[in-house]
């Protein structure tokens, strides 16, 4: 698996954009990819006055479909939801002890965690500006707790730098800040900013840089007790006759520059979508899907695999079979309108009669792939041995990320790490591995950061999204050009059918995008139905 080390990742792509085209271009790229978008949600819909007897069939019981179902039933529509799986919630999915599923190719993936431990196969964190998610969580009684994205005790790691030793995120952040301050101070002292600041401003700037960058009297960033108060000591202050505190060595500037490790700071932690405070549902992200399912339960038919969608001038007919017994006979539902949230990867392979522009738009949106590996360990060694409580470690190895749980801190017994999470070519290679091989790969890479892995490992599980039968991918990818050409068409009401989902939003890959799409679709369809 050594060749996997050369696979570029999403964050490396963003880093290259930032280095070559600047911060503005990188921000635009992040927005296009769905990493820097704020929700437009202001208040819940208050739809009323559905036409007497009007009916709507919704395909898919993910968050987009269930949001629309919930709001349209309140307006007075007769709503029916068909769902391929044996549960609602879609990609709002948590694997718990005893869960199992079959992926494409026939491999069965199991989750043999100890009771109470879980793994989020899909979404795993909620930005604080995703207002619609929080609205429904509060309304439906989903308890939330803080999710720790940034933790200075977590690591940044480069295989071929620092002798392969992972560096504390806080050390890298402090050293980058120190060296930038030193260089700027030198520029001020030699007159490099004479055109930008006057004499008084220079003095204030130098004084500020000395404190901000923890520079010495000569405006140098060097190992000292002062720098250790910011980045941490090699021997921490104690009491009594304990050893005297010893400063930690700052990382050489040349090594920092060559490693590129500081790019992790602005691509993974300083972006708007990861600003604190972030949140997670208590007990796993699936609690959100469970809550929506509970509220809409009487409208949902589970294990319903849609095989054909046919519209005419008066309504929509949907054929479906039992997903557990496809040869058991076809069933049919008829409604005045249809909201389809089936992922485009699946929908484009189905028999559906929509307009030519709509078919072109449906085919124009590829889906990104990603993998996740959950690893359960006998004890929470990252807390007990390394003082890491929450946060994310980033590495240039193919496992890309190791995320530490923000729940159940300071408890004894087992715990679960997100042992690998990545996109792009690296993900393709993980997709080609068997479930056991994915776990083995995550363990093989992770032990270079946490040597405790082999001794403490208990069991693992995984999700590779291109092998999930009901999505065939992770989420819809929009480029600036494809969005300009196809997005509006994709979201239009096509006679009696309208699409919804995260792919029909400006926040792809996030649950907020799915919910907002469901709300907007419900609102527009209600207006159309009343106007007919």
Secondary structure, 3 states (H helix, E strand, C coil): CHHHHHCCCHHHHHHHHHHHHCHHHHHHHHHHHCCCCCCCCCCCCCCCCCCCCCEEEEECCCHHHHHHHHHHHHHCCEEEEECCCCCCCCCCCEEECCCEEECCCCCEEECCCCCCCEEECCCCCECCCCHHHHHHHHHHCCCEEEECCCCCCCEEECCCCHHHCCEEHHHHHHHHHHHHHHHHHHHHHCCCCCCCCCHHHHHHHHHHHHHHCCCCCCCCCCCCHHHHHHHCEEECCCCCCCCCCEECCCCCHHHHHHHCCCHHHHHHHCCHHHCCCEEEECCCCHHHHHHHHHHHHHHEECCEEEEEEEECCCCEEEEEEECCECCCCCEEEEECEEEECCCHHHHCCCEECCCHHHHHHHHCCCEECEEEEEEEECCCHHHHCCCCCCCEEEECCCCCEEECCCCCCCCCCCEEEEEEEEEHHHHHHHHCCCHHHHHHHHHHHHCCCCCCHHHHEEEEEEEEHHHCCCCCCCEECCCHHHHHHHHHHHHCCECCEEECCHHHCCCCCCHHHHHHHHHHHHHHHHHHHHHC
